[in-house]
Amino acid sequence: MSYKNFTVGRALALVGVVFILIFSLGAVIGLQSLTMIRWWIPLLFSGVMAALSGTVLWRIWQRLTGNYSFTLNFICHFVFFTLLLSGLFYTINFAGANGNARKEKAPVICKFKEKHYRSRRVGRNRYVRGPEYYEYYVKVEFPEGKEKNIQLPYSTYKGIKQDRDLTLSLSRGLLGVDVIRTSDLAKDNPPAPEKRKRCRFFGTHS
């Protein structure tokens, strides 16, 4: 990218592009595990559309990059539009899911947790690693062979047993692809009642 004549307008446009990329990538990562479609299908479709449109629209990137090379501007267009279209697909489909849900059971293959760290600000534009926290997941398998990692609150996660079925509520999205309603997970999978211990001496329950 050429820094010659790097105007305020180009700077704002670059910030906007980066913001859209972050939003799109977050939508893909966050909603892919809740959408009943193989991850490569939206990505492949978006990539094809981005490549086809890039043969014409690569010129609009010249003002941003300050470079007149077809290859550089085509790559920028391809990456941006692939992520943008993928993010829009997941977002629109998820946001348009109707309220009619069907129940489906899927066996729990495994349970796992991931450690993360919060950021803590210690000065102007300076951050350090803060306290740790965990995110809890279960991996389930559907009859057609799809596997999904579903994030759960710890209160639900601790009551889920491996090799048992997890009840899921599936709603049809606006673009026709089912999505998992995480808001129903706790209700659909209540913790099993604790077994009452039998008193050894009197034959009663404690």
N, CA and C of each residue as an Amber inpcrd file, in Angstrom:
protein
   618
   0.8500000  -1.1980000   0.0000000   0.0000000   0.0000000   0.0000000
   0.8780000   1.2390000   0.0000000   0.5610000   2.1600000  -0.8510000
   1.3180000   3.4080000  -0.9310000   0.7980000   4.3950000   0.1090000
   1.7160000   5.0540000   0.7950000   1.3310000   6.0280000   1.8040000
   1.3320000   7.4480000   1.2530000   1.5870000   7.5740000  -0.0400000
   1.5690000   8.8840000  -0.6710000   0.1160000   9.3500000  -0.7670000
  -0.1120000  10.5910000  -0.3790000  -1.4590000  11.1570000  -0.4120000
  -2.4510000  10.3240000   0.4010000  -1.9850000   9.8500000   1.5670000
  -2.8630000   9.0630000   2.4330000  -3.7740000  10.0240000   3.1810000
  -4.9420000  10.2890000   2.6350000  -5.8500000  11.3000000   3.1460000
  -6.6780000  10.7660000   4.3050000  -7.3960000  11.7040000   4.9390000
  -8.2960000  11.3260000   6.0220000  -9.3890000  10.3930000   5.5030000
  -9.8520000  10.6510000   4.2970000 -10.8870000   9.7970000   3.7120000
 -10.4250000   8.3700000   3.5550000  -9.2030000   8.1760000   3.0840000
  -8.6610000   6.8190000   2.9490000  -8.4840000   6.1690000   4.3070000
  -8.0680000   6.9570000   5.2900000  -7.8960000   6.4020000   6.6340000
  -9.2270000   5.9280000   7.2110000 -10.2760000   6.7420000   7.0320000
 -11.5990000   6.3620000   7.5180000 -12.1300000   5.1380000   6.7830000
 -11.8840000   5.0910000   5.4710000 -12.3200000   3.9310000   4.6920000
 -11.6180000   2.6620000   5.1560000 -10.3350000   2.7740000   5.4630000
  -9.5800000   1.6160000   5.9490000 -10.1030000   1.1430000   7.2970000
 -10.4130000   2.0940000   8.1880000 -10.9860000   1.7340000   9.4820000
 -12.3210000   1.0200000   9.2970000 -13.1380000   1.5320000   8.3600000
 -14.4220000   0.8960000   8.0900000 -14.2680000  -0.5150000   7.5610000
 -13.3080000  -0.7290000   6.6690000 -13.0580000  -2.0600000   6.1170000
 -12.6160000  -3.0260000   7.2160000 -11.7150000  -2.5680000   8.0720000
 -11.2390000  -3.4270000   9.1660000 -12.3790000  -3.7640000  10.1170000
 -13.2190000  -2.7820000  10.4280000 -14.3610000  -3.0160000  11.3200000
 -15.3160000  -4.0500000  10.7230000 -15.6140000  -3.9260000   9.4450000
 -16.5130000  -4.8840000   8.7930000 -15.8970000  -6.2750000   8.7620000
 -14.5940000  -6.3500000   8.5280000 -13.9200000  -7.6480000   8.5300000
 -14.0030000  -8.3110000   9.9030000 -13.7770000  -7.5300000  10.9610000
 -13.8440000  -8.0850000  12.3230000 -15.2620000  -8.5600000  12.6340000
 -16.2550000  -7.7480000  12.2700000 -17.6450000  -8.1230000  12.5000000
 -18.0040000  -9.3950000  11.7330000 -17.5990000  -9.4680000  10.4690000
 -17.9240000 -10.6280000   9.6370000 -17.2520000 -11.8850000  10.1640000
 -15.9780000 -11.7590000  10.5380000 -15.2620000 -12.9140000  11.0650000
 -15.8780000 -13.3820000  12.3810000 -16.2830000 -12.4350000  13.2230000
 -16.9380000 -12.7980000  14.4800000 -18.2570000 -13.5090000  14.2480000
 -19.0260000 -13.0570000  13.2420000 -20.3000000 -13.7070000  12.9260000
 -20.0750000 -15.1270000  12.4380000 -19.0660000 -15.3210000  11.5920000
 -18.7770000 -16.6590000  11.0720000 -18.3660000 -17.5890000  12.2010000
 -17.4550000 -17.1300000  13.0610000 -16.9730000 -17.9790000  14.1470000
 -18.0620000 -18.2370000  15.1790000 -18.8200000 -17.2040000  15.5270000
 -19.8090000 -17.3420000  16.5830000 -21.0530000 -18.1040000  16.1770000
 -21.4820000 -17.9820000  14.9150000 -22.7500000 -18.5820000  14.4980000
 -22.5930000 -19.8880000  13.7300000 -21.3810000 -20.1850000  13.2800000
 -21.1970000 -21.4000000  12.5030000 -21.5470000 -22.6460000  13.3120000
 -21.1820000 -22.6560000  14.5930000 -21.4420000 -23.8290000  15.4260000
 -22.9230000 -24.0030000  15.7440000 -23.7300000 -22.9550000  15.5300000
 -25.1630000 -23.0280000  15.8110000 -25.9970000 -23.1800000  14.5440000
 -25.3760000 -23.2170000  13.3960000 -26.0810000 -23.2880000  12.1200000
 -25.8720000 -24.6620000  11.5090000 -26.9600000 -25.3090000  11.1180000
 -26.9040000 -26.6830000  10.6510000 -26.5330000 -26.7680000   9.1690000
 -25.3290000 -26.3500000   8.8880000 -24.7840000 -26.4400000   7.5430000
 -23.2810000 -26.6240000   7.6730000 -22.7120000 -27.4020000   6.7850000
 -21.2650000 -27.6170000   6.8410000 -20.5430000 -26.3050000   6.5470000
 -19.4830000 -26.0420000   7.2920000 -18.8370000 -24.7320000   7.2800000
 -18.3370000 -24.3420000   5.8950000 -17.9350000 -25.3170000   5.0950000
 -17.3030000 -24.9900000   3.8220000 -18.3100000 -24.5670000   2.7500000
 -19.5960000 -24.8720000   2.9320000 -20.5840000 -24.5350000   1.9040000
 -20.7780000 -23.0210000   1.7750000 -21.0890000 -22.2780000   2.8660000
 -21.1830000 -20.8160000   2.7280000 -19.8650000 -20.1840000   2.3060000
 -18.7510000 -20.7480000   2.8080000 -17.4410000 -20.1840000   2.4770000
 -17.1260000 -20.3750000   0.9970000 -17.4600000 -21.5520000   0.4610000
 -17.2090000 -21.8100000  -0.9520000 -18.0820000 -20.9260000  -1.8320000
 -19.3680000 -20.8340000  -1.5060000 -20.2710000 -19.9890000  -2.2870000
 -19.8180000 -18.5280000  -2.2470000 -19.4590000 -18.0470000  -1.0580000
 -19.0050000 -16.6590000  -0.9160000 -17.7150000 -16.4310000  -1.6850000
 -16.8090000 -17.4150000  -1.6480000 -15.5460000 -17.2880000  -2.3680000
 -15.7460000 -17.2090000  -3.8710000 -16.6670000 -18.0320000  -4.3910000
 -16.9510000 -17.9950000  -5.8310000 -17.5330000 -16.6430000  -6.2340000
 -18.4980000 -16.1410000  -5.4450000 -19.1090000 -14.8500000  -5.7520000
 -18.0790000 -13.7300000  -5.6580000 -17.1970000 -13.8200000  -4.6500000
 -16.1710000 -12.7880000  -4.4870000 -15.1940000 -12.8120000  -5.6600000
 -14.8390000 -14.0150000  -6.1230000 -13.8970000 -14.1180000  -7.2420000
 -14.5110000 -13.5810000  -8.5310000 -15.7760000 -13.9210000  -8.7780000
 -16.4350000 -13.4540000 -10.0010000 -16.5880000 -11.9330000 -10.0080000
 -17.0370000 -11.3860000  -8.8860000 -17.2210000  -9.9330000  -8.8230000
 -15.8880000  -9.2000000  -8.7970000 -14.8560000  -9.8690000  -8.2920000
 -13.5510000  -9.2290000  -8.2130000 -12.9340000  -8.9300000  -9.5540000
 -13.3240000  -9.6740000 -10.5880000 -12.7790000  -9.4080000 -11.9240000
 -13.2380000  -8.0640000 -12.4730000 -14.3170000  -7.5270000 -11.8880000
 -14.8370000  -6.2270000 -12.3220000 -14.6170000  -5.1490000 -11.2690000
 -14.8580000  -5.5230000  -9.9980000 -14.8450000  -4.5360000  -8.9200000
 -13.4710000  -4.3030000  -8.3030000 -12.4380000  -4.9560000  -8.8160000
 -11.1110000  -4.7600000  -8.2300000 -10.6510000  -3.3050000  -8.3190000
 -11.1950000  -2.5590000  -9.2800000 -10.7620000  -1.1710000  -9.4690000
 -11.1880000  -0.2670000  -8.3110000 -12.2790000  -0.6300000  -7.6130000
 -12.7380000   0.2440000  -6.5240000 -11.7650000   0.2370000  -5.3570000
 -10.8660000  -0.7580000  -5.3240000  -9.8900000  -0.8400000  -4.2330000
  -8.6480000  -0.0110000  -4.4940000  -8.5280000   0.5180000  -5.6950000
  -7.3360000   1.2960000  -6.0230000  -7.2050000   2.5340000  -5.1510000
  -8.3300000   3.1860000  -4.8740000  -8.2820000   4.3840000  -4.0420000
  -7.8540000   4.0710000  -2.6210000  -8.2230000   2.8710000  -2.1460000
  -7.8650000   2.5020000  -0.7730000  -6.4140000   2.0480000  -0.6740000
  -5.9910000   1.2220000  -1.6220000  -4.6350000   0.6880000  -1.5650000
  -3.6040000   1.6510000  -2.1350000  -4.0500000   2.5590000  -3.0020000
  -3.0970000   3.4520000  -3.6560000  -2.2250000   2.7290000  -4.6500000
  -2.6590000   1.5370000  -5.0650000  -1.8820000   0.7170000  -5.9840000
  -2.7850000   0.3260000  -7.1540000  -2.2230000   0.2860000  -8.3630000
  -3.0150000   0.0000000  -9.5540000  -2.8240000  -1.4330000 -10.0380000
  -2.2080000  -2.2470000  -9.2180000  -1.9810000  -3.6440000  -9.5880000
  -3.2860000  -4.4410000  -9.4900000  -3.6010000  -5.2020000 -10.5310000
  -4.7990000  -6.0470000 -10.5220000  -4.7040000  -7.1030000  -9.4230000
  -3.5450000  -7.7290000  -9.2890000  -3.4000000  -8.8320000  -8.3380000
  -3.6520000  -8.3850000  -6.9070000  -3.0280000  -7.2940000  -6.4840000
  -3.1880000  -6.8180000  -5.1130000  -4.6350000  -6.4440000  -4.8270000
  -5.2400000  -5.6830000  -5.7170000  -6.6140000  -5.2270000  -5.4840000
  -7.6190000  -6.3670000  -5.5780000  -7.3590000  -7.3390000  -6.4460000
  -8.2320000  -8.5060000  -6.5480000  -8.1840000  -9.3190000  -5.2580000
  -6.9940000  -9.4900000  -4.6940000  -6.8600000 -10.2420000  -3.4410000
  -7.5960000  -9.5310000  -2.3060000  -7.4530000  -8.2100000  -2.2390000
  -8.1670000  -7.4400000  -1.2080000  -9.6760000  -7.6270000  -1.3410000
 -10.1630000  -7.5310000  -2.5770000 -11.5950000  -7.6980000  -2.8250000
 -12.0370000  -9.1170000  -2.4700000 -11.2530000 -10.1080000  -2.8540000
 -11.6160000 -11.5070000  -2.6180000 -11.7330000 -11.8100000  -1.1320000
 -10.7310000 -11.4070000  -0.3570000 -10.7500000 -11.6740000   1.0850000
 -11.9040000 -10.9360000   1.7570000 -12.0530000  -9.6620000   1.4180000
 -13.0940000  -8.8520000   2.0530000 -14.4900000  -9.3910000   1.7490000
 -14.7900000  -9.6430000   0.4930000 -16.1430000 -10.0610000   0.1250000
 -16.4330000 -11.5060000   0.5250000 -15.4330000 -12.3510000   0.5580000
 -15.6640000 -13.7190000   1.0310000 -16.1140000 -13.7090000   2.4830000
 -15.4090000 -12.9670000   3.3290000 -15.7960000 -12.8860000   4.7410000
 -17.1040000 -12.1220000   4.9200000 -17.2870000 -11.0510000   4.1470000
 -18.5120000 -10.2600000   4.2670000 -19.7450000 -11.0850000   3.9120000
 -19.7180000 -11.7790000   2.7840000 -20.8650000 -12.5670000   2.3590000
 -21.1210000 -13.7320000   3.3140000 -20.0590000 -14.3590000   3.8070000
 -20.2270000 -15.4480000   4.7660000 -20.8510000 -14.9390000   6.0600000
 -20.3490000 -13.7990000   6.5470000 -20.9040000 -13.2200000   7.7670000
 -22.3520000 -12.8170000   7.6080000 -22.7030000 -12.2470000   6.4420000
 -24.0850000 -11.8630000   6.1820000 -24.9930000 -13.0830000   6.1250000
 -24.5150000 -14.1510000   5.5210000 -25.3230000 -15.3750000   5.4540000
 -25.6840000 -15.8670000   6.8520000 -24.6760000 -16.0190000   7.7130000
 -24.9360000 -16.5310000   9.0600000 -25.8000000 -15.5680000   9.8670000
 -25.5360000 -14.2790000   9.7500000 -26.2690000 -13.2890000  10.5380000
 -27.7320000 -13.2060000  10.1210000 -27.9820000 -13.0910000   8.8280000
 -29.3610000 -12.9760000   8.3420000 -30.1440000 -14.2430000   8.6300000
 -29.5240000 -15.3850000   8.3960000 -30.2290000 -16.6480000   8.6410000
 -30.5680000 -16.8150000  10.1180000 -29.6210000 -16.4740000  10.9920000
 -29.8380000 -16.6350000  12.4360000 -30.8590000 -15.6290000  12.9470000
 -30.7560000 -14.3770000  12.4880000 -31.6610000 -13.3370000  12.9740000
 -33.0950000 -13.5970000  12.5360000 -33.2800000 -14.2810000  11.4100000
 -34.6190000 -14.5200000  10.9010000 -35.2230000 -15.8360000  11.3220000
 -34.6130000 -16.5380000  12.2660000 -35.1600000 -17.8190000  12.7230000
 -36.5150000 -17.5950000  13.3740000 -37.5000000 -18.3830000  12.9570000
 -38.8440000 -18.1970000  13.5000000 -38.9720000 -18.8700000  14.8650000
 -40.1170000 -18.6760000  15.4950000 -40.3170000 -19.1900000  16.8470000
 -40.7300000 -20.6330000  16.9130000 -41.0630000 -21.2480000  15.7640000
 -41.4710000 -22.6470000  15.7600000 -40.2400000 -23.5360000  15.7730000
 -40.0830000 -24.3070000  16.8210000 -38.8910000 -25.1380000  16.9670000
 -39.2840000 -26.6060000  17.0430000 -38.4290000 -27.4380000  16.5270000
 -38.6120000 -28.8800000  16.6600000 -37.4920000 -29.4190000  17.5510000
 -37.7830000 -30.4790000  18.2380000 -36.8150000 -31.0650000  19.1580000
 -36.0540000 -32.1900000  18.4570000 -34.7770000 -32.2470000  18.7040000
 -33.9370000 -33.3000000  18.1390000 -32.8890000 -33.6930000  19.1690000
 -32.6260000 -34.9820000  19.2430000 -31.6310000 -35.4850000  20.1880000
 -30.3420000 -35.8060000  19.4590000 -29.2340000 -35.4590000  20.0880000
 -27.9160000 -35.7260000  19.5180000 -27.0040000 -36.2280000  20.6270000
 -26.3060000 -37.3370000  20.4130000 -25.4110000 -37.8630000  21.4520000
 -24.2190000 -36.9480000  21.6930000 -23.8350000 -36.8490000  22.9510000
 -22.6780000 -36.0450000  23.3340000 -21.4190000 -36.8870000  23.1560000
 -20.5520000 -36.4530000  22.2590000 -19.3090000 -37.1860000  22.0090000
 -18.2900000 -36.9100000  23.1030000 -18.1540000 -35.6360000  23.4670000
 -17.1920000 -35.2790000  24.5010000 -17.5480000 -33.9160000  25.0800000
 -16.9560000 -33.6320000  26.2060000 -17.0780000 -32.3370000  26.8730000
 -15.6790000 -31.7510000  27.0290000 -15.5660000 -30.4340000  26.9040000
 -14.2600000 -29.8180000  27.0920000 -14.4460000 -28.3510000  27.4600000
 -13.3890000 -27.7730000  27.9730000 -13.4090000 -26.3640000  28.3290000
 -12.1650000 -25.6850000  27.7780000 -12.2800000 -24.3940000  27.5110000
 -11.1750000 -23.6090000  26.9810000 -10.8530000 -22.4710000  27.9370000
  -9.5600000 -22.3000000  28.1870000  -9.1230000 -21.2290000  29.0790000
  -8.8560000 -19.9590000  28.2740000  -9.3690000 -18.8590000  28.7710000
  -9.1360000 -17.5560000  28.1590000  -8.7150000 -16.5670000  29.2510000
  -8.2280000 -15.4140000  28.8070000  -7.8020000 -14.3800000  29.7530000
  -8.4610000 -13.0540000  29.3910000  -8.8870000 -12.3620000  30.3940000
  -9.4420000 -11.0310000  30.1860000  -8.3050000 -10.0110000  30.0820000
  -8.5600000  -8.9430000  29.3650000  -7.5690000  -7.8710000  29.2610000
  -7.8110000  -6.8410000  30.3640000  -6.7200000  -6.3600000  30.9330000
  -6.8240000  -5.3610000  32.0000000  -6.0070000  -4.1350000  31.6100000
  -6.6530000  -2.9850000  31.6710000  -5.9700000  -1.7560000  31.2790000
  -5.1470000  -1.2320000  32.4390000  -3.8750000  -0.9370000  32.1460000
  -2.9830000  -0.4380000  33.1980000  -2.4590000   0.9560000  32.8740000
  -2.8170000   1.4640000  31.7460000  -2.3630000   2.8000000  31.3580000
  -2.9510000   3.1770000  30.0200000  -2.6030000   4.3440000  29.5780000
  -3.1230000   4.7990000  28.2970000  -2.5780000   3.9420000  27.1710000
  -3.5070000   3.2870000  26.4350000  -3.1610000   2.4100000  25.3170000
  -2.2530000   1.2570000  25.7320000  -2.3600000   0.8660000  26.9990000
  -1.5320000  -0.2610000  27.4580000  -2.4200000  -1.2410000  28.2130000
  -2.3460000  -2.4960000  27.7860000  -3.1630000  -3.5450000  28.3880000
  -2.2750000  -4.7200000  28.7560000  -2.6530000  -5.4090000  29.8090000
  -1.9500000  -6.6150000  30.2240000  -2.9680000  -7.7320000  30.3870000
  -2.4490000  -8.9500000  30.4780000  -3.3390000 -10.0900000  30.6450000
  -3.9370000 -10.0900000  32.0410000  -5.2510000 -10.1720000  32.0850000
  -5.9630000 -10.1400000  33.3550000  -6.3000000 -11.5300000  33.8490000
  -7.3250000 -11.6440000  34.6930000  -7.6850000 -12.9420000  35.2730000
  -8.1890000 -13.9170000  34.2100000  -8.0160000 -15.1890000  34.4820000
  -8.4420000 -16.2260000  33.5500000  -9.9200000 -16.5520000  33.7400000
 -10.5060000 -17.0860000  32.7000000 -11.8800000 -17.5770000  32.7770000
 -12.0180000 -18.7230000  31.7770000 -13.0690000 -19.5130000  31.9270000
 -13.2620000 -20.6880000  31.0870000 -14.5560000 -20.5870000  30.2890000
 -14.5190000 -21.1630000  29.0890000 -15.7160000 -21.3640000  28.2910000
 -15.9390000 -22.8660000  28.1740000 -17.1910000 -23.2820000  28.2940000
 -17.5170000 -24.7060000  28.3740000 -18.2710000 -25.1490000  27.1250000
 -17.8640000 -26.3000000  26.5780000 -18.4200000 -26.7940000  25.3260000
 -18.7620000 -28.2770000  25.4270000 -19.7130000 -28.6770000  24.6050000
 -19.9730000 -30.1000000  24.3620000 -19.9480000 -30.3030000  22.8520000
 -19.4050000 -31.4350000  22.4250000 -19.4210000 -31.8010000  21.0120000
 -20.5030000 -32.8430000  20.8110000 -21.4280000 -32.5600000  19.9060000
 -22.5240000 -33.4820000  19.6320000 -22.4620000 -33.9140000  18.1720000
 -23.0610000 -35.0730000  17.8960000 -23.0820000 -35.6140000  16.5390000
 -24.5230000 -35.8280000  16.1060000 -24.8480000 -35.3890000  14.8950000
 -26.1800000 -35.5290000  14.3530000 -26.2330000 -36.7370000  13.4170000
 -27.4350000 -37.2510000  13.1440000 -27.5600000 -38.4710000  12.3330000
 -26.8700000 -38.3960000  10.9820000 -26.8730000 -37.2250000  10.3480000
 -26.2540000 -37.1090000   9.0280000 -24.7420000 -36.9590000   9.0900000
 -24.1740000 -37.1080000  10.2620000 -22.7190000 -37.0720000  10.4180000
 -22.1480000 -35.7230000  10.7880000 -22.9810000 -34.6900000  10.9030000
 -22.4850000 -33.3720000  11.2920000 -22.0970000 -33.3780000  12.7560000
 -21.0090000 -32.7080000  13.0620000 -20.5740000 -32.5340000  14.4400000
 -20.5430000 -31.0480000  14.7650000 -21.0090000 -30.7020000  15.9570000
 -21.0560000 -29.3080000  16.3540000 -20.5010000 -29.1600000  17.7660000
 -19.6970000 -28.1090000  17.9610000 -19.2530000 -27.7280000  19.2990000
 -20.1720000 -26.6230000  19.8060000 -20.9120000 -26.9060000  20.8630000
 -21.9060000 -25.9720000  21.3740000 -21.4410000 -25.4360000  22.7250000
 -21.3700000 -24.1050000  22.8260000 -20.9800000 -23.4810000  24.0890000
 -22.1720000 -23.4510000  25.0390000 -21.9120000 -23.8130000  26.2910000
 -22.9590000 -23.8730000  27.3000000 -22.5520000 -23.0870000  28.5310000
 -23.5170000 -22.5300000  29.2500000 -23.1950000 -21.9860000  30.5740000
 -22.8030000 -23.1300000  31.5020000 -21.9700000 -22.8280000  32.4730000
 -21.4690000 -23.8960000  33.3490000 -22.5920000 -24.6120000  34.0740000
 -23.6510000 -23.8810000  34.4200000 -24.7610000 -24.5010000  35.1440000
 -25.4090000 -25.6080000  34.3280000 -25.4290000 -25.4760000  32.9980000
 -25.9590000 -26.5280000  32.1380000 -24.8900000 -27.5590000  31.8160000
 -23.6680000 -27.0970000  31.5940000 -22.5560000 -27.9660000  31.2140000
 -22.2940000 -29.0550000  32.2590000 -22.3360000 -28.6750000  33.5210000
 -21.9750000 -29.6420000  34.5620000 -22.9860000 -30.7730000  34.6890000
 -24.2270000 -30.5370000  34.2280000 -25.2320000 -31.5770000  34.3240000
 -25.3100000 -32.4800000  33.1100000 -24.5330000 -32.1710000  32.0580000
 -24.5510000 -32.9680000  30.8390000 -23.5990000 -34.1450000  30.9920000
 -24.0640000 -35.3340000  30.6490000 -23.2530000 -36.5330000  30.7390000
 -22.7620000 -36.9460000  29.3540000 -21.4870000 -37.3510000  29.2940000
 -20.9320000 -37.8260000  28.0290000 -21.5830000 -39.1510000  27.6480000
 -21.7260000 -39.3790000  26.3470000 -22.3800000 -40.5760000  25.7920000
 -23.8660000 -40.6150000  26.0970000 -24.4370000 -39.4970000  26.4910000
 -25.8810000 -39.3750000  26.6500000 -26.4120000 -38.4410000  25.5640000
 -27.7120000 -38.4750000  25.3520000 -28.3180000 -37.6040000  24.3470000
 -28.5640000 -36.2100000  24.9040000 -28.3030000 -35.2100000  24.0630000
 -28.5930000 -33.8210000  24.3890000 -29.7930000 -33.3880000  23.5570000
 -30.8190000 -32.8440000  24.1980000 -32.0040000 -32.3830000  23.4870000
 -31.7760000 -30.9660000  22.9910000 -31.9910000 -30.7570000  21.6980000
 -31.7740000 -29.4600000  21.0810000 -33.0590000 -28.9620000  20.4260000
 -33.2650000 -27.6550000  20.4620000 -34.3820000 -27.0130000  19.7770000
 -33.8460000 -26.3860000  18.4950000 -34.4040000 -26.7960000  17.3500000
 -33.9620000 -26.3020000  16.0570000 -35.0650000 -25.4690000  15.4150000
 -34.7060000 -24.2760000  14.9580000 -35.6500000 -23.3830000  14.2690000
 -35.1530000 -23.1180000  12.8590000 -36.0940000 -22.9590000  11.9230000
 -35.7430000 -22.6800000  10.5380000 -35.3360000 -21.2130000  10.3930000
 -34.1310000 -20.9870000   9.8610000 -33.6310000 -19.6340000   9.6670000
 -34.2600000 -18.9680000   8.4590000 -34.0200000 -17.6820000   8.3100000
 -34.6080000 -16.9090000   7.2250000 -34.1500000 -17.4030000   5.8580000
 -32.9320000 -17.9380000   5.7680000 -32.4000000 -18.4410000   4.5010000
 -32.5910000 -19.9390000   4.3580000 -33.4310000 -20.5170000   5.2190000
 -33.7980000 -21.9200000   5.0720000 -32.9230000 -22.9180000   5.7880000
 -31.9350000 -22.4710000   6.5550000 -31.0450000 -23.3800000   7.2620000
 -31.3990000 -23.3690000   8.7460000 -31.5230000 -24.5490000   9.3440000
 -31.8840000 -24.6470000  10.7580000 -30.7700000 -24.1030000  11.6450000
 -31.1810000 -23.4940000  12.7580000 -30.2310000 -23.0040000  13.7550000
 -30.6090000 -23.5730000  15.1220000 -29.6160000 -23.7380000  15.9660000
 -29.8170000 -24.2570000  17.3120000 -30.1710000 -23.0990000  18.2360000
 -31.2540000 -23.2290000  18.9650000 -31.6730000 -22.1890000  19.9030000
 -31.0220000 -22.4560000  21.2540000 -29.9550000 -21.7270000  21.5340000
 -29.2260000 -21.9390000  22.7830000 -30.0460000 -21.5180000  24.0060000
 -31.0270000 -20.6290000  23.8050000 -31.8370000 -20.1780000  24.9370000
 -32.6840000 -21.3050000  25.5180000 -32.9080000 -22.3710000  24.7480000
 -33.7370000 -23.4800000  25.2150000 -32.9280000 -24.6280000  25.7930000
 -31.5960000 -24.5310000  25.7480000 -30.7650000 -25.6610000  26.1730000
 -30.9890000 -26.0340000  27.6360000 -31.0120000 -25.0350000  28.5100000
 -31.1790000 -25.3190000  29.9350000 -32.5560000 -25.9140000  30.2090000
 -33.5810000 -25.4040000  29.5400000 -34.9430000 -25.9040000  29.7490000
 -35.1050000 -27.3060000  29.1900000 -34.4940000 -27.5770000  28.0420000
 -34.6310000 -28.8790000  27.4110000 -33.7780000 -29.9480000  28.0740000
 -32.7730000 -29.5230000  28.8280000 -31.8640000 -30.4890000  29.4530000
 -31.7190000 -30.1800000  30.9460000 -32.7860000 -30.3730000  31.7240000
 -32.7050000 -30.0990000  33.1620000 -31.7660000 -31.0850000  33.8360000
 -31.0980000 -30.6630000  34.9030000 -30.1980000 -31.5900000  35.6050000
 -30.9700000 -32.7610000  36.1870000 -30.3430000 -33.9280000  36.1370000
 -30.9860000 -35.1190000  36.6850000 -31.1130000 -34.9850000  38.1960000
 -32.2340000 -35.4240000  38.7780000 -32.3990000 -35.3250000  40.2350000
 -31.3660000 -36.1770000  40.9540000 -30.8680000 -35.6370000  42.0480000
 -29.8710000 -36.3660000  42.8190000 -30.5120000 -37.5690000  43.5070000
 -29.7720000 -38.6760000  43.4850000 -30.2640000 -39.8780000  44.1450000
 -30.1370000 -39.7340000  45.6590000 -31.1880000 -40.0650000  46.3350000
 -31.1680000 -39.9840000  47.7880000 -30.4470000 -41.2030000  48.3520000
 -29.5500000 -40.9400000  49.2970000 -28.7710000 -42.0120000  49.8900000
 -29.5960000 -42.7960000  50.8960000 -29.5000000 -44.1020000  50.8150000
 -30.2420000 -44.9680000  51.7060000 -29.4770000 -45.1570000  53.0060000
 -30.1540000 -44.9880000  54.1020000 -29.5210000 -45.1350000  55.4010000
 -29.1390000 -46.6060000  55.6340000 -27.9040000 -46.8430000  56.0050000
 -27.4160000 -48.2110000  56.1890000 -28.0300000 -48.8960000  57.3910000
 -28.4170000 -48.1260000  58.3870000 -28.8320000 -48.7290000  59.6380000
 -30.3480000 -48.9060000  59.7540000 -31.1090000 -47.9720000  59.1950000
 -32.5560000 -48.0150000  59.4310000 -33.3390000 -48.2690000  58.1470000
 -32.6520000 -48.4220000  57.0020000 -33.3680000 -48.7330000  55.7810000
 -34.2060000 -47.5810000  55.2840000 -33.9060000 -46.3690000  55.7060000
 -34.6440000 -45.1760000  55.2710000 -33.7420000 -44.3270000  54.3990000
 -34.2930000 -43.2590000  53.8680000 -33.5310000 -42.3550000  53.0270000
 -33.1450000 -41.1150000  53.8190000 -31.9540000 -40.6570000  53.5660000
 -31.4740000 -39.4510000  54.2450000 -32.0360000 -38.2290000  53.5710000
